[in-house]
Amino acid sequence: MIQIRDYISPVDDSKWNLVTIKEALSISLASKMGTGAIIGVLAAMWLSSDTGVGGEGVVLWIFIGMFVMLPITYSEVLFTQVSKLTPRYFIKKQLNNRFAQIYAIGLVTLYAFGFVGFQFTGVQTVVRLFSEQHLAYTFTETSALIGIVLPILLGVTIVILTKSHAIFINTLSSMIFSLVIAYLLFFIIFLINTPDYWLEYGQRIVTDFLQFRSAGVGLPLGLIIGFQRIIQVGETSLGTSSLSSSARLNSPRREAEVQTFATIICIFVAVIVSSYVFSYGHYHIADVALSESGFDRIKGFILTVYSVTGYFGLSIVLAFFIISGFTTILGSFHYINTTLKLTLNKRIAIYLLLISVSGCLSVANFDVIFDATNLLMFIVGGINLIAMARFVSQKIQHVTL
């Protein structure tokens, strides 16, 4: 990419236009920021822990993955911007239509089934925890399905069928900037209230990183976990950063820079904030444990927030869970519209089917969603990377000639 960058895209010396930059950044943050990022990091802590002991070392594994994967985000946006193609048609041009179709189906399923499933889990946890704490009612799987998931599905269906999803997405997306600022403010207050844990947190990360399994198994396993979470949190190599820049409001290089910056913000919010807050609760609050249950992990995160920052921090985190969750659920329809070449009614039917199955599994068997997400990320990202490599190879030949 560095070798061909000057050849395919001139340097942009113009002044930064805050309006276009903010719009591109808002679209990207709205699609990437969500409870799925928090859930993914907490799940990675569990997977990298020794049966609930440790897990903080995953932070270093993720940041190792970030240094490898961030240039991919920059490259995929730059290449599609220069080509003036969406990822599907970029892949079709560089590879063939079959790969483009597999990519399109994989991306749609990944987002409307996998990532939406994370959002359903997050919203469920908020409602279930509120019910347990304030209404003395504990949801069963059946009552959670009927009382939480089905109302969400009904509301989303009405929004989609009335073709008002764009209004809702734009409204929710416009709140993302303020929400991110509020979320960072909450974290600053959390840090101020826990100064004695700063050094301990860093020590736990290093200790857990060095003791992570055995050298033979730990290195590849750690890299796999780190790369998976970078792909999930920052959506690197999936093509969604390119889709967020499809309006082409800025130059190719400027769009690539904006999307890379958005990815860094998402990774920081997801990894540092989530791991620090949960780690503190894990070792200082009795009811918080790094358990196999995704519900218990999110519950522990929320309880820690409340224990340290009170209702102020709790209200910000709950707003983050709910608003970003609904933004992602509705936003997944955008990727179906921009990726699948079908009639509107067929696109709506596929979308409603995928989110309905995801919603049901988020109650009954979340592990299926988590495993399917990891597999789909590998397929979608792999195809996109092969197309990018072919693009670079072709352009290098032109440069050398």
PLY file of the C-alpha trace (Angstrom):
ply
format ascii 1.0
element vertex 401
property float x
property float y
property float z
element edge 400
property int vertex1
property int vertex2
end_header
0.00 0.00 0.00
2.81 2.41 0.90
4.60 1.61 -2.35
1.57 2.36 -4.56
-0.18 5.07 -2.52
1.30 8.07 -4.34
0.58 6.38 -7.65
-3.11 5.70 -7.00
-4.00 8.74 -4.87
-2.39 12.19 -4.69
-1.60 13.86 -1.37
-4.49 15.90 0.01
-3.10 19.27 1.13
-6.50 20.93 1.51
-7.82 22.10 4.88
-9.88 19.66 6.87
-13.59 20.28 6.42
-15.10 19.64 9.84
-18.61 19.16 8.43
-17.67 16.36 6.05
-15.22 14.86 8.52
-17.81 14.79 11.29
-20.41 13.22 9.01
-18.05 10.47 7.85
-16.86 9.88 11.42
-20.43 9.78 12.80
-21.52 7.19 10.24
-18.53 5.00 11.06
-18.88 5.31 14.84
-22.60 4.62 14.64
-21.98 1.38 12.80
-19.10 0.21 15.03
-19.87 1.50 18.52
-22.15 -0.80 20.42
-22.64 -3.29 23.18
-21.19 -5.96 20.91
-17.76 -4.43 21.38
-18.07 -4.65 25.18
-19.51 -8.16 25.03
-16.73 -9.27 22.67
-13.96 -7.96 24.92
-15.46 -9.56 28.03
-15.84 -12.84 26.13
-12.20 -12.62 25.02
-11.16 -12.09 28.65
-13.03 -15.27 29.57
-11.55 -17.28 26.67
-8.02 -16.15 27.49
-8.40 -16.69 31.24
-7.58 -19.80 33.21
-11.19 -20.74 34.03
-12.07 -17.28 35.26
-8.68 -16.42 36.75
-6.89 -13.59 34.96
-7.92 -12.58 31.47
-6.44 -9.06 31.50
-3.60 -10.18 29.23
-6.01 -10.13 26.30
-5.56 -6.34 26.24
-1.99 -6.72 24.98
-3.00 -9.41 22.50
-5.66 -7.08 21.10
-3.24 -4.17 20.79
-0.73 -6.41 19.02
-3.53 -7.24 16.61
-4.36 -3.54 16.27
-0.89 -2.65 14.96
-1.26 -5.35 12.32
-4.89 -4.67 11.40
-5.13 -0.84 11.42
-3.17 -0.51 8.14
-5.75 -2.88 6.61
-8.57 -0.50 7.54
-6.68 2.37 5.92
-5.94 0.30 2.83
-9.42 -1.10 2.25
-10.98 2.38 2.43
-8.28 3.90 0.20
-8.56 1.14 -2.44
-12.36 1.22 -2.69
-12.35 5.03 -2.73
-9.83 5.12 -5.56
-11.73 2.43 -7.45
-15.06 4.17 -6.75
-16.59 0.79 -5.95
-18.35 -0.67 -2.94
-16.57 -3.71 -1.41
-18.80 -6.20 -3.23
-18.04 -4.77 -6.65
-14.39 -4.23 -5.74
-14.15 -7.97 -4.99
-16.04 -8.81 -8.17
-13.58 -6.78 -10.23
-10.45 -8.13 -8.52
-11.59 -11.76 -8.20
-14.91 -12.84 -9.74
-18.66 -12.73 -9.20
-18.75 -15.98 -7.19
-16.40 -14.57 -4.55
-18.41 -11.34 -4.55
-21.63 -13.28 -3.90
-20.07 -15.29 -1.06
-18.74 -12.06 0.43
-22.15 -10.35 0.19
-24.01 -13.25 1.80
-21.35 -13.58 4.51
-21.34 -9.86 5.34
-25.13 -9.65 5.53
-25.33 -12.74 7.76
-22.45 -11.54 9.92
-24.06 -8.19 10.57
-27.80 -8.96 10.68
-27.31 -12.26 12.53
-23.98 -12.12 14.38
-23.49 -8.50 15.39
-27.22 -7.97 15.92
-27.17 -10.96 18.29
-24.62 -9.14 20.44
-26.93 -6.13 20.62
-29.93 -8.28 21.59
-27.85 -9.77 24.40
-26.81 -6.35 25.67
-30.31 -4.89 25.67
-31.67 -8.05 27.32
-29.10 -7.79 30.08
-30.07 -4.20 30.83
-33.78 -5.06 31.03
-33.25 -8.25 33.02
-30.93 -6.56 35.51
-33.35 -3.66 36.01
-36.18 -6.13 36.56
-34.20 -8.11 39.14
-33.01 -5.04 41.03
-36.16 -2.91 41.02
-39.12 -5.18 40.23
-38.00 -8.34 42.06
-38.77 -10.32 38.91
-36.36 -12.74 37.26
-36.85 -13.46 33.58
-36.80 -17.05 32.36
-35.73 -17.87 28.80
-39.37 -18.01 27.71
-40.40 -14.78 29.40
-37.26 -13.02 28.08
-38.17 -14.13 24.57
-41.78 -12.97 24.88
-41.23 -9.89 27.02
-37.97 -8.49 25.63
-36.97 -9.94 22.27
-40.38 -10.10 20.58
-41.28 -6.45 21.39
-37.94 -5.33 19.92
-38.53 -7.43 16.81
-42.05 -6.04 16.49
-40.81 -2.45 16.80
-38.02 -2.99 14.25
-40.46 -4.69 11.85
-42.82 -1.70 12.01
-39.94 0.72 11.37
-38.72 -1.29 8.36
-42.14 -1.94 6.83
-43.09 1.73 7.11
-39.76 2.56 5.41
-38.84 4.98 8.19
-35.61 3.25 9.17
-33.46 6.01 7.66
-35.05 8.59 9.95
-34.43 6.45 13.04
-30.85 5.64 12.03
-30.02 9.28 11.32
-31.55 10.35 14.64
-29.70 7.71 16.63
-26.46 8.26 14.71
-26.57 11.97 15.47
-26.48 11.07 19.17
-23.38 8.90 18.87
-20.87 11.75 19.14
-22.45 13.02 22.36
-22.77 9.47 23.62
-19.08 8.71 23.07
-18.07 11.93 24.87
-20.39 11.09 27.78
-19.01 7.53 27.89
-15.43 8.81 28.04
-16.46 11.28 30.77
-17.88 8.39 32.79
-14.58 6.51 32.38
-12.56 9.52 33.53
-14.70 9.70 36.67
-14.25 5.95 37.14
-10.46 6.39 36.92
-10.52 9.28 39.39
-12.41 7.09 41.86
-10.04 4.13 41.49
-6.47 5.57 41.53
-5.10 2.69 43.60
-5.97 0.24 40.81
-4.12 1.94 37.93
-0.76 0.28 38.63
-2.36 -3.00 39.67
-4.31 -3.10 36.39
-1.12 -2.66 34.36
0.66 -5.31 36.40
-2.21 -7.77 35.90
-2.10 -7.23 32.13
1.64 -7.93 31.93
1.54 -10.88 34.34
-1.41 -12.52 32.63
0.12 -11.89 29.19
3.42 -13.57 30.17
1.68 -16.52 31.81
-0.87 -17.06 29.07
-1.05 -20.85 28.61
2.15 -22.47 27.33
4.49 -20.88 24.80
3.57 -23.44 22.15
-0.18 -22.93 22.46
-0.32 -19.45 23.98
1.29 -17.49 21.15
-0.97 -18.60 18.26
-4.03 -18.74 20.50
-3.38 -15.26 21.85
-2.92 -13.86 18.36
-6.12 -15.52 17.16
-8.12 -14.10 20.07
-6.54 -10.66 19.59
-7.19 -10.58 15.84
-10.77 -11.81 16.25
-11.62 -9.04 18.67
-9.94 -6.37 16.53
-12.00 -7.52 13.56
-15.18 -7.56 15.64
-14.59 -4.27 17.46
-13.10 -2.25 14.59
-14.67 -4.28 11.76
-11.26 -4.28 10.10
-11.06 -6.07 6.71
-14.84 -6.62 6.61
-15.55 -3.77 4.21
-17.93 -1.87 6.49
-15.44 1.00 6.87
-15.54 1.33 3.10
-19.34 1.29 3.11
-19.32 4.03 5.76
-17.30 6.14 3.30
-19.43 5.28 0.28
-20.78 8.87 0.08
-17.21 9.99 -0.78
-17.43 13.35 0.95
-13.65 13.66 1.22
-10.60 12.69 -0.81
-9.61 8.98 -0.77
-6.72 9.58 1.63
-8.80 11.77 3.91
-11.59 9.17 4.06
-9.04 6.45 4.85
-7.60 8.57 7.66
-11.03 9.33 9.12
-12.06 5.67 9.10
-8.77 4.63 10.68
-9.23 7.23 13.42
-12.79 5.97 14.02
-11.41 2.44 14.39
-8.87 3.61 16.98
-11.62 5.31 18.99
-13.75 2.15 18.92
-10.87 -0.06 19.99
-9.94 2.24 22.89
-13.53 2.51 24.13
-14.15 -1.21 23.79
-10.88 -2.62 25.07
-9.47 -0.22 27.66
-12.75 0.92 29.20
-14.38 -2.52 29.23
-11.38 -4.43 30.53
-10.43 -1.87 33.21
-13.96 -1.51 34.57
-14.63 -5.25 34.65
-11.19 -6.09 36.02
-11.68 -3.67 38.90
-15.07 -5.16 39.70
-13.70 -8.68 39.41
-11.19 -8.11 42.23
-13.04 -5.56 44.39
-16.76 -6.33 44.20
-18.12 -9.58 45.59
-20.87 -10.23 43.02
-18.66 -9.67 39.95
-17.00 -12.75 38.48
-15.45 -13.68 35.13
-17.90 -16.47 34.44
-18.71 -18.55 31.38
-22.13 -16.91 31.21
-22.27 -13.89 28.92
-25.21 -12.53 30.88
-23.27 -12.70 34.16
-20.26 -10.94 32.61
-22.35 -8.00 31.35
-24.24 -7.92 34.64
-20.91 -7.72 36.49
-19.78 -4.87 34.25
-22.96 -2.87 34.96
-22.80 -3.57 38.70
-19.20 -2.33 38.78
-20.18 0.87 36.98
-22.93 1.52 39.53
-20.76 0.65 42.54
-18.03 3.13 41.56
-19.84 5.98 39.76
-23.41 5.66 41.03
-26.46 6.58 38.99
-24.51 9.11 36.91
-22.23 6.49 35.36
-25.01 3.91 35.28
-27.32 6.17 33.28
-24.57 6.86 30.71
-23.68 3.20 30.30
-27.31 2.09 30.01
-27.96 4.81 27.43
-24.87 3.61 25.55
-26.11 0.01 25.61
-29.63 0.82 24.43
-28.97 3.56 21.85
-25.95 1.93 20.25
-27.76 -1.41 20.33
-30.77 -0.14 18.39
-28.49 1.80 16.02
-26.66 -1.42 15.11
-29.86 -3.45 14.78
-31.42 -0.94 12.40
-28.08 -0.13 10.75
-27.64 -3.73 9.65
-30.49 -3.16 7.19
-28.31 -0.53 5.49
-25.67 -3.16 4.74
-28.31 -5.46 3.29
-29.54 -2.65 1.03
-26.05 -1.76 -0.17
-24.77 -5.33 -0.58
-27.56 -7.56 -1.90
-28.91 -7.19 -5.44
-32.50 -8.17 -4.67
-35.91 -6.54 -4.68
-36.79 -4.44 -1.63
-39.35 -6.98 -0.38
-36.79 -9.80 -0.54
-34.21 -7.68 1.28
-36.73 -6.92 4.00
-37.69 -10.60 4.31
-34.04 -11.69 4.64
-33.33 -8.98 7.21
-36.35 -9.84 9.38
-35.54 -13.56 9.18
-31.91 -13.08 10.23
-32.62 -10.74 13.16
-35.49 -12.97 14.34
-33.27 -16.06 14.44
-30.53 -14.02 16.10
-32.94 -12.67 18.71
-34.18 -16.14 19.60
-30.67 -17.58 19.86
-29.53 -14.66 21.99
-31.92 -16.03 24.62
-31.52 -19.76 24.08
-27.92 -20.27 22.93
-25.68 -17.21 22.58
-22.59 -19.39 22.00
-23.94 -20.29 18.55
-24.01 -16.59 17.63
-20.51 -16.03 19.02
-19.00 -19.01 17.15
-20.83 -18.18 13.92
-19.58 -14.59 14.15
-15.95 -15.72 14.43
-16.35 -18.03 11.42
-18.11 -15.42 9.28
-15.48 -12.79 10.12
-12.80 -15.18 8.85
-14.67 -15.84 5.57
-15.67 -12.24 4.86
-12.34 -10.74 5.89
-10.37 -13.41 4.04
-12.11 -12.77 0.71
-11.69 -9.01 1.07
-7.99 -9.37 1.90
-7.38 -11.58 -1.14
-9.04 -8.98 -3.37
-6.93 -6.22 -1.78
-3.75 -8.22 -2.30
-4.60 -8.71 -5.96
-5.28 -4.98 -6.34
-1.89 -4.13 -4.81
-0.13 -6.69 -6.99
-1.63 -5.23 -10.17
-0.78 -1.64 -9.19
2.81 -2.55 -8.24
3.29 -3.98 -11.73
2.18 -0.64 -13.18
4.49 1.28 -10.84
7.54 -0.82 -11.66
6.81 -0.61 -15.38
0 1
1 2
2 3
3 4
4 5
5 6
6 7
7 8
8 9
9 10
10 11
11 12
12 13
13 14
14 15
15 16
16 17
17 18
18 19
19 20
20 21
21 22
22 23
23 24
24 25
25 26
26 27
27 28
28 29
29 30
30 31
31 32
32 33
33 34
34 35
35 36
36 37
37 38
38 39
39 40
40 41
41 42
42 43
43 44
44 45
45 46
46 47
47 48
48 49
49 50
50 51
51 52
52 53
53 54
54 55
55 56
56 57
57 58
58 59
59 60
60 61
61 62
62 63
63 64
64 65
65 66
66 67
67 68
68 69
69 70
70 71
71 72
72 73
73 74
74 75
75 76
76 77
77 78
78 79
79 80
80 81
81 82
82 83
83 84
84 85
85 86
86 87
87 88
88 89
89 90
90 91
91 92
92 93
93 94
94 95
95 96
96 97
97 98
98 99
99 100
100 101
101 102
102 103
103 104
104 105
105 106
106 107
107 108
108 109
109 110
110 111
111 112
112 113
113 114
114 115
115 116
116 117
117 118
118 119
119 120
120 121
121 122
122 123
123 124
124 125
125 126
126 127
127 128
128 129
129 130
130 131
131 132
132 133
133 134
134 135
135 136
136 137
137 138
138 139
139 140
140 141
141 142
142 143
143 144
144 145
145 146
146 147
147 148
148 149
149 150
150 151
151 152
152 153
153 154
154 155
155 156
156 157
157 158
158 159
159 160
160 161
161 162
162 163
163 164
164 165
165 166
166 167
167 168
168 169
169 170
170 171
171 172
172 173
173 174
174 175
175 176
176 177
177 178
178 179
179 180
180 181
181 182
182 183
183 184
184 185
185 186
186 187
187 188
188 189
189 190
190 191
191 192
192 193
193 194
194 195
195 196
196 197
197 198
198 199
199 200
200 201
201 202
202 203
203 204
204 205
205 206
206 207
207 208
208 209
209 210
210 211
211 212
212 213
213 214
214 215
215 216
216 217
217 218
218 219
219 220
220 221
221 222
222 223
223 224
224 225
225 226
226 227
227 228
228 229
229 230
230 231
231 232
232 233
233 234
234 235
235 236
236 237
237 238
238 239
239 240
240 241
241 242
242 243
243 244
244 245
245 246
246 247
247 248
248 249
249 250
250 251
251 252
252 253
253 254
254 255
255 256
256 257
257 258
258 259
259 260
260 261
261 262
262 263
263 264
264 265
265 266
266 267
267 268
268 269
269 270
270 271
271 272
272 273
273 274
274 275
275 276
276 277
277 278
278 279
279 280
280 281
281 282
282 283
283 284
284 285
285 286
286 287
287 288
288 289
289 290
290 291
291 292
292 293
293 294
294 295
295 296
296 297
297 298
298 299
299 300
300 301
301 302
302 303
303 304
304 305
305 306
306 307
307 308
308 309
309 310
310 311
311 312
312 313
313 314
314 315
315 316
316 317
317 318
318 319
319 320
320 321
321 322
322 323
323 324
324 325
325 326
326 327
327 328
328 329
329 330
330 331
331 332
332 333
333 334
334 335
335 336
336 337
337 338
338 339
339 340
340 341
341 342
342 343
343 344
344 345
345 346
346 347
347 348
348 349
349 350
350 351
351 352
352 353
353 354
354 355
355 356
356 357
357 358
358 359
359 360
360 361
361 362
362 363
363 364
364 365
365 366
366 367
367 368
368 369
369 370
370 371
371 372
372 373
373 374
374 375
375 376
376 377
377 378
378 379
379 380
380 381
381 382
382 383
383 384
384 385
385 386
386 387
387 388
388 389
389 390
390 391
391 392
392 393
393 394
394 395
395 396
396 397
397 398
398 399
399 400
